[in-house]
Amino acid sequence: MTERLLDVNNLVTSFRTAEGELTAVRGVSFEVDQGETLCIVGESGCGKSITSLSLMQLLPNNGQIVDGSIKLEGQELIGLSDDDMRKIRGNEISMIFQEPMTALNPVFPIGFQIREPLKIHENLSKKEAHLKGIELLKQVGIPSPEKRMSQYPHELSGGMRQRVMIAIALACNPKLLIADEPTTALDVTIQSQILDLIDELKEHYQMGVVMITHDMGVVAEVADRVMVMYAGEKIEEGDVETIFNQPQHPYTKGLLKSVPNVDDKEHNLEPIPGSLPSLKEQIDGCRFYSRCEFATDKCRTHSPETFKVSERHSVRCWLQEELTHEPKANHS
């Protein structure tokens, strides 16, 4: 039986600004099992990256988790001291950031940056950490790893730097890997190699993976389950086949229609009209209301409940009310 690894319940993250408090993540709940890849998708500004930074508790100084629970193998992470959280980061939870050129320190060689987590978390000597660093670089497919250990980030290509980031993230065999748009700045060939690599390493280490992306092509390639976010809320969740073949939320359908299909010459791209609402905007009803062709007066005035379509498929939309009468608690 697969073990539950991560359990996030009713996560609320907000930011203090000169204009008041802005809520970026609104009552989001999800789980990740051991050896499973959950893709969190949605357009820029929907709260995907803030959700991942909340899991790591690496929010900017003006950000804070104001409600909810984050449990890793049953251990509550919210409320841990900075020292205790530092022991978990890089050791039990690791993160691959969106842009390796800014995530890697330009003034230190690659070897130093790989050795440090090994010395801190694994108590290895400098020599032991160096040898393990070479092994890690080999594992992620970097040629001449001994030479790379003495090179600086600017001496490597974008794909190489991303592989170094993966090597650092995997240095201590984490239970959970968070990948925030790990292929955004890479060309298509390298992107595919990086996704295959993450998938292979997930299988090898039986890690849980949370992949943040706006690219439905990436989702199709790596996801076991998909969580769709819009304006800080989870609006649909299900296994990858269900989301692609039987999407229920108008926004999810819109995302899929906006993906190019090279196999279908008749396929026309259909952009979703409008844009995300501002975090400052007070919205009583559905946050997708102004962009939805099926919106009703109820959508404008009442925030939707989350309806359970099947055992592992849920959708937050009033259109579902006529199809099912089994709403879940409205914190998802």
N, C-alpha and C positions, 0 to 999 in steps of 0.2 A: 504494500500500500504506500502511495506517495505521501511524504510528510509535508505538512504545512510549514513554510519557511517564514514568510512575511505576512503580517495581518495589519492592514491599515483601516482604521474605522473613524468615520466622521472628521476627517482632517480639515482644519480651517487655518489658513495662513494669511496674515494681513501685513500691511506696511504702513508705518507712520509717515505722513507727508505734511507739507505746509498746508495742503488743502483738506487735511483730516485723515482718518484711517481708511485705507483702500483694501478690500478683501480680494485676494488673487486666487485663492483656492477655497472652494465653498462646500464643505461637508462631503469630501470625497472618500469613498471606501473601496478597497479592493484587496485581493490576496494573491500571493505567488507561492507555488509549491516548489519543492526541490526538483531541479532538473527541468523547470518550465520557463518558457520565455513569454512574458507579458509585454505587448507593445502598447504604449500610450500614444494616441494619435490626435491630431487636431491642428488647426492653423496657428501661425505665430501669434503669441499673446493669449493663448487659451488657458495657460497655467501648467503646461506639461513640465517645463524646466523647473518652475517653482516647486512643483510636487516632488521632483527628484532631489532638489536642494533641501527640501524639508526632511526627506528621509535621511539625508546625510547630516542634517542640522548645520548646514553651511550657508545659511541665509545672510544677506547683507545686514549691516548694523541696525537698519531701520525696519527689518523684517522680524516677525515672530509667529510661532505657532500658538494660536489662541484657544484651540480646542481640538479634541480628538485623541487618538491612540495610535502609536506605531510600535508593533511588537515583532521582534526578530526571534524566532523559535520560542515564543512565549515570554521573552524578556521585554518589558516596556522600556523604550528608548527615550520617550519624552520625559524630561525632568532629570535625566542623568547629568552628573557634573561634567564640566568640560574635559577633565582628565579621563573620566570613564568613557566619554564619547570618543576621545582621541584613540583609546585602546581598541575601540570597535572599528573606527574608520581605517581603511587600508588593511585591516586584519580580517574582520568578519564581513564588512561591506566595503566594496571598492567602487570607484566611479571612473569611467572614461569620459573626459570632457569633450565638448563640441569642437574646439579649436586647439590642437596640440601645440601650435607655436606659442600660444599664450599660456597654456597649462604647464608646459615644460619651462624650467628656469633657464634663460639664455646664458647665464654666466657660469653654470656648472656643467661639466661633461656628463654624458649619458650614464656612464658607470656610477658616478656619485649618486645620481638621482634614483638609480635602481638599488644601490646598496643600502641607502638610508632606511627604507621601510623594513628591509631584511634585518638590519642591525637593531632597529627599535623593537619590532614585533617578534622576531625569531631569535633574538639574542645571538646572532652569528658574529664571528670575528670579521674584520675587514677582508681577509683573504677568503674565508668561506663565502661571504656575501658576494665577493667578486666572481668566484667560480659559479655560484648559483645564478648570478646576473647573466653570465655568458650562456648558461644553459637556457635561461628564460628567453634571451634574444634568439637563440637557435629555435626554440619551440614556436615562436611567433613568426618564423620564416625570414629572419634578417640574415643576409649573407655576411661573412667575415665578422662574426660577433665580437671576437677579441679586439679587432680594430675599432669597432663602433663604440666600445666602452670608453675609449679616450676621446671620442669626437663630441662636438657641441651640437645642440639642436639645429642651428642654422646650416650645418654641414650635411644634413639629411633631407631627403625629399619628403613631401607631405605624407605619402603612404608609409614611409619608414618611420616618421615621427609618430604616426598613429599606432603603428605596431609597437613602438617603444612605450607609448601610453598603455597599451594593452598588457605588455610585459610587466610594467610597474603595478598595474591594477591586479594582476594575477600573482604577484610575488609571494603573497602569504596565503595562497589558496583560499580566497574568500568564499563565504557561503552564498553571498548575493552580489551580483555585478550589475551596476547601473550604467547604462550607455546612453549619453545624451547626444543625439544626432551625431553618431560616431563617424559617419561617412559624408557629411554635408560638403566639405571642402575638397573631396576627392573625385577623380574621374571615374567613369562607370566601371572600368576594368578593375581598378584598385578597390572600389567600393564593394564589388562582388567578392573579392578576395578577403577583405576585412570581415564581411558578414559571415562568410564560410568559416573563417578562423574563429570568430566568436562562438559560432554554433558548434564547431568541433571541440573547442575548449570547454564549453558548457557540458557537452556529453561526457568528456573525459573527467571533469571534476564534479559532475552532477550539481552544478551551481544553479541557483535561480537567477534569471536575467530580467531586468526591467529595461526595455529599449524605448527611448523617447524619439519620436520621429513625426514628420508631417508627410512622409513619402509612403504612399500606399503600396508601391512596388516593394519597398523594404519590408513592409508588414507581411505581404504575401510570401516573401522568401523565408522569414525567420520566425514568425509568431506562432505560438500555440493558442494564445488567447489575445483578445484585443479590447482595450478600453478607449472609448472615444470621449474626448473632452471638448466642451464648448463654454467659453466665458467663465472659466473657473470651476465648472460643474462636470460630473460624469453624466453623460446623457445616454450612453449605450455600452453594453459589455457582453461579450460572448466569445465562443471559440472562433478561430480564424475562418473556417469554412462557413459558419453561420453568418458572420458579419459580411463576408463577401457575397454570399449567395442569397441570404434572406435578411438584409438590413431592414430595420423597422423605423428608425428615426429619420425624418426628412434631411437632417444635416449629414448623417452617415451616408445616405443615398446620394446627396450632393457631392460629398467628398469622392465617392467612387465614380460618379459621372465626370468628374474633372480630371480623371487619370487618363493619359493617352493610351490608346490600344493599337499597337503596330500591326496586330494580326487582323484587325477589323477595319477595312477601308471605308466602311459606311459610318464608322464611329465618329460622332461629333462631340467635341469637348463642350461641356455645359458649366460655365463658371457659376458659383453661388453668388447671387446679387447681394449688394450691401457690404457691410463690414461689422466686425465684432463691436459690441457695445462698450463704452468706456467703463472702467472700474468705478468711476465716480457716479455713474448713472444709477438712480434708484429705479429698480424694476420689480414690480409686484408679481408679474406673471412669468411666462416662459421667456428666457433670455434670448431665444432664437426667434421670438415672435415677429420682429420687424423684417426678417429675411425669409419667412416661411410662407409658401404659397397655400398651405392648408390651414393657416392660423384662424382661430375662431375668437369670439369675445372672451370665452373662458380662458384661452391661452394668454390673452392680454392681462387678465385680472388675477389669475390664480397660478401659482407656481406648480408645475406638474408633479404628480406622484411618480414613483418608480414602479413600473409594472413588470412582473415576472412572466416572460414569454414561455420559457422552458426552464429546466433545472439550472442551466448555466448561461442563460440568455436573459438580460434585463434591459429595459428601455424606459427613459424618463420622458414621456410624451403623452398628452391627453388623447391623441388619436388612438392610443392603445386601449383606452378605457372601454371602448365598444367591443374590443376583441377578447379582452380578459377582464375578470373581476377579482384578480388576486394581486392587489398592490402590496409592495413591500414597504418597510419603514422608509420615510422620506428623507433619509440622511445620506443616501447614495449619490 
